[in-house]
Amino acid sequence: MEVSLENLASATAVSKSFGRFLSRSKKEPVFILRNNEVEAVLVGIKHYRRLAEAYEVLQDLSLAREVFEQPTDNPEGKTVFDILAEFES
C-alpha cells in the first residue's frame, strides 16, 4: 500500500479534528504520525473487516500447512482425498 502525503496526519491534528479524520478513514486509511514516525493507522470498519477476514484466512492456511507437513504413517498409500472421503462417510 502506498502512503501519500494526503494519508498522513499528525497526532495533534487528529486530536483536534477527529471527526474529519474519521470521515476520511472510511475512504482510505489515515496514517497518524507522532514525532515524524507512523504511530497508528485509522481505518474504517469495512476496511478493518476485510483485514480481519484476510488474517483469519492466513491463520487457517498456516494451520493447514502445519498439519499437512507433519510426518504421518500411511502404509496403505492413501491420498489426502481418500482420507477426507473416509471422514465424510
C-alpha positions as CSV (number, residue, x, y, z in Angstrom):
1,M,0.0,0.0,0.0
2,E,1.3,3.4,-0.9
3,V,1.3,6.1,1.6
4,S,0.7,9.6,0.1
5,L,1.0,12.9,1.9
6,E,-2.8,13.1,1.9
7,N,-2.9,10.0,4.0
8,L,-0.6,11.4,6.7
9,A,-1.8,13.3,9.7
10,S,-0.1,14.4,12.9
11,A,-1.5,13.1,16.2
12,T,-2.1,16.7,17.2
13,A,-4.2,17.3,14.1
14,V,-6.2,14.1,14.6
15,S,-6.9,15.0,18.2
16,K,-8.1,18.5,17.2
17,S,-10.3,17.4,14.2
18,F,-11.1,13.7,14.9
19,G,-14.4,13.8,13.1
20,R,-12.8,15.0,9.9
21,F,-10.2,12.2,10.0
22,L,-12.8,9.6,11.0
23,S,-14.8,10.5,7.9
24,R,-11.7,10.3,5.7
25,S,-10.8,6.9,7.2
26,K,-14.0,5.5,5.6
27,K,-12.5,6.1,2.2
28,E,-8.8,5.3,2.9
29,P,-6.5,4.6,5.8
30,V,-5.2,7.6,7.7
31,F,-1.6,7.2,9.0
32,I,-1.1,9.0,12.2
33,L,2.3,10.5,12.9
34,R,4.0,11.1,16.3
35,N,7.5,12.6,16.2
36,N,7.5,12.2,12.4
37,E,7.0,8.4,12.6
38,V,3.9,6.5,11.8
39,E,2.4,5.5,15.2
40,A,-1.0,4.3,14.2
41,V,-3.5,3.8,11.4
42,L,-7.1,4.8,11.5
43,V,-9.2,2.7,9.2
44,G,-12.9,2.5,8.5
45,I,-14.9,-0.5,9.7
46,K,-15.3,-2.0,6.1
47,H,-11.5,-2.0,5.7
48,Y,-11.0,-3.4,9.1
49,R,-13.4,-6.3,8.5
50,R,-11.6,-7.1,5.2
51,L,-8.3,-7.1,7.1
52,A,-9.7,-9.3,9.9
53,E,-11.1,-11.8,7.4
54,A,-7.8,-11.9,5.4
55,Y,-5.9,-12.5,8.7
56,E,-8.3,-15.4,9.6
57,V,-7.7,-17.0,6.2
58,L,-4.0,-16.7,6.6
59,Q,-4.2,-18.3,10.0
60,D,-6.2,-21.2,8.6
61,L,-3.7,-21.7,5.8
62,S,-0.8,-21.7,8.2
63,L,-2.5,-24.3,10.4
64,A,-3.4,-26.4,7.3
65,R,0.3,-26.2,6.2
66,E,1.4,-27.3,9.6
67,V,-1.0,-30.3,9.6
68,F,-0.1,-31.4,6.1
69,E,3.7,-31.1,6.8
70,Q,3.5,-33.4,9.8
71,P,5.1,-36.8,9.2
72,T,2.5,-39.5,9.0
73,D,2.3,-43.2,8.9
74,N,0.5,-44.2,5.7
75,P,1.1,-47.9,5.0
76,E,-1.9,-48.1,2.6
77,G,-0.6,-45.3,0.4
78,K,-3.9,-43.3,0.7
79,T,-4.1,-39.8,-0.7
80,V,-5.4,-36.9,1.3
81,F,-8.6,-37.1,-0.7
82,D,-9.1,-40.8,0.2
83,I,-8.7,-40.0,3.9
84,L,-11.1,-37.0,3.7
85,A,-13.7,-39.2,1.9
86,E,-13.5,-41.7,4.8
87,F,-14.1,-38.9,7.4
88,E,-17.1,-37.7,5.4
89,S,-18.8,-41.1,5.4
